[in-house]
Amino acid sequence: MTSIRASIQRTTPAHEYVSVFAGPDAEHRAFCGLLTMRAEEAAELIARIEAREPGACPVASEPVELAAELARDLASGDPGYTEDGWTVVANEHIEKQRWEPLHWLVIRNDAGQHFADTYRKGLTESQDTRPYEYATKATFTPVVPTVKVSIEWKAAQKGGQS
């Protein structure tokens, strides 16, 4: 499956310039080109691309347990990082806490199945907690990708145009 992403690069009074990226998955997108179009066309193109359902992927029926050391290494990696047949798909900060915020780690195995778990990571040298520090194993739950459409706001140009 090829993933496609478009975003507005820059705007003039008459046109918007849309950057288009495509690739086998979200981590391996390459720049495909810059399109020039009217603002309404750009908004429609981006909405159609963003709302496209991801392709079907194999879904695991059971959680998977990984050694805490492997989970810690994966949690330290950026999307695209691979180790022992596991690839980091997403590693996001999801909940603010004063000393140890909560993170969401999504990984994919070689069979294309996705799994997720949360972990905490200390913010300062006084809270030097590493992911999965006091665990011997980490349990990752099966997850599937879903489409989320959101609206972003930008400043209007002079004359009330978008």
HELIX and SHEET records of a PDB file:
HELIX    1   1 ALA A   26  HIS A   28  5                                   3    
HELIX    2   2 ALA A   39  GLU A   50  1                                  12    
HELIX    3   3 ALA A   68  ALA A   75  1                                   8    
HELIX    4   4 GLU A  125  GLN A  127  5                                   3    
SHEET    1   A 3 SER A   3  THR A  11  0                                        
SHEET    2   A 3 GLU A  16  GLY A  23 -1                                        
SHEET    3   A 3 ALA A  30  MET A  37 -1                                        
SHEET    1   B 6 VAL A  64  ALA A  67  0                                        
SHEET    2   B 6 LYS A 137  VAL A 143 -1                                        
SHEET    3   B 6 HIS A 114  ARG A 120 -1                                        
SHEET    4   B 6 LEU A 102  ASN A 109 -1                                        
SHEET    5   B 6 TRP A  86  GLU A  95 -1                                        
SHEET    6   B 6 THR A  82  GLU A  83 -1                                        
END                                                                             
